[in-house]
């Protein structure tokens, strides 16, 4: 007794069947190809989506922007909340160069200290940040020959 089913064509069917019609007991090749195609399409779509979502962060990292952390947080929030406005804000921040306001002020402060006769050292800067504002002696007690501010 044979365990394989008897494969006969239905008499109503035509002699030539399309390739995607599988006889009973055979592997459905078209189904397997479709499964592989759908899984590959889903994976490639996910990779493309995540690449596009990380685009502003990679742009800011490549140009070493000051606001990199803000851009990274906006990209992550846009990814998790699906708020496209956050991603657009991150993209705009990645393109914008913020001017460096701190360097000119530091140079002005250093030049003022040099003019006043107080050289800025790392220890003095640390002390100044921790201490309260300096006390200034009254005008009558300041020496006449020395120019600049006198700090106690």
C-alpha positions in Angstrom: 0.0 0.0 0.0 1.4 3.4 -1.0 1.3 6.4 1.3 1.6 9.0 -1.5 -1.8 10.3 -2.7 -2.8 9.6 -6.3 -2.2 12.8 -8.2 -4.6 13.2 -11.1 -5.8 16.3 -12.8 -9.5 17.1 -12.5 -11.2 16.4 -15.8 -12.8 19.8 -15.8 -9.3 21.6 -15.4 -7.4 22.6 -18.5 -4.3 20.7 -19.6 -2.0 23.7 -18.9 -2.1 25.1 -15.4 -0.3 28.2 -14.3 3.0 27.8 -12.4 1.6 29.1 -9.1 -1.0 26.4 -8.8 0.7 23.7 -6.7 -0.3 20.0 -7.0 -1.4 18.3 -3.7 1.4 17.3 -1.5 4.0 19.6 -3.1 5.7 22.7 -1.7 4.1 26.0 -2.5 7.1 27.9 -4.0 5.2 31.1 -4.6 4.1 31.2 -1.0 7.7 30.8 0.2 9.0 33.5 -2.1 6.2 35.8 -0.9 7.0 35.2 2.7 10.7 35.9 2.1 9.9 39.1 0.2 7.4 40.4 2.8 9.9 39.8 5.7 12.7 41.5 3.8 10.4 44.4 2.9 9.4 44.9 6.6 13.1 44.8 7.8 14.3 47.2 5.1 11.4 49.6 5.8 12.3 49.5 9.5 15.9 50.2 8.8 15.0 53.1 6.4 12.6 54.5 9.0 15.2 54.4 11.8 17.9 55.9 9.5 15.7 58.8 8.6 14.7 59.4 12.3 18.4 59.5 13.4 19.4 61.8 10.5 19.4 65.1 12.5 21.4 63.5 15.3 24.0 62.1 13.0 24.3 65.5 11.2 24.8 67.3 14.6 27.3 64.7 15.7 29.3 65.0 12.5 29.6 68.8 12.7 30.1 68.7 16.6 27.2 71.1 17.4 26.8 72.5 20.9 23.1 71.5 20.9 23.7 67.8 20.2 22.0 66.6 23.4 18.9 68.6 22.6 18.8 67.3 19.1 19.2 63.7 20.3 16.4 64.1 22.8 14.1 65.6 20.2 14.8 62.7 17.8 14.1 60.2 20.5 10.8 61.9 21.5 9.8 62.1 17.9 10.5 58.4 17.4 8.6 57.3 20.5 5.6 59.7 20.3 5.3 60.0 16.5 5.2 63.7 16.7 6.7 64.9 13.4 7.0 68.4 14.6 9.7 67.3 17.1 11.7 65.6 14.3 11.4 68.8 12.2 12.6 70.9 15.1 15.6 68.6 15.6 16.4 68.8 11.9 16.3 72.6 11.9 18.5 72.7 15.0 21.0 70.4 13.3 21.3 72.8 10.4 21.6 76.0 12.5 24.9 77.2 13.9 24.5 79.0 17.2 27.0 81.8 17.7 29.5 81.4 20.5 28.6 84.2 22.9 30.7 82.8 25.8 34.1 83.3 24.3 33.9 87.1 23.8 32.7 87.5 27.3 35.5 85.4 28.7 38.0 87.4 26.7 36.5 90.7 28.0 36.7 89.4 31.6 40.3 88.3 31.2 41.3 91.6 29.6 39.6 93.5 32.4 41.5 91.5 35.0 44.8 92.1 33.3 44.1 95.9 33.2 43.1 95.8 36.9 46.4 94.0 37.7 44.8 90.7 38.7 46.1 87.8 36.6 43.4 85.1 36.2 44.5 81.7 37.5 42.5 78.5 37.6 42.6 78.7 41.5 41.3 82.2 41.5 38.5 81.4 39.1 37.4 78.5 41.3 37.6 80.6 44.4 35.6 83.3 42.7 32.8 80.9 41.7 32.5 79.6 45.3 33.0 82.8 47.2 30.6 85.7 47.7 31.1 88.9 45.8 34.3 90.8 47.0 34.0 93.6 49.4 35.3 97.0 48.3 37.0 99.3 50.7 35.5 102.8 51.0 37.0 105.5 48.8 38.8 107.2 51.7 40.8 104.1 52.6 42.0 103.3 49.1 45.7 104.0 48.4 46.3 107.1 46.1 49.1 105.7 43.9 47.4 102.4 42.8 45.0 102.4 39.9 42.1 100.0 39.5 39.7 98.3 41.9 40.9 97.2 45.3 39.4 94.1 46.7 39.6 93.0 50.3 
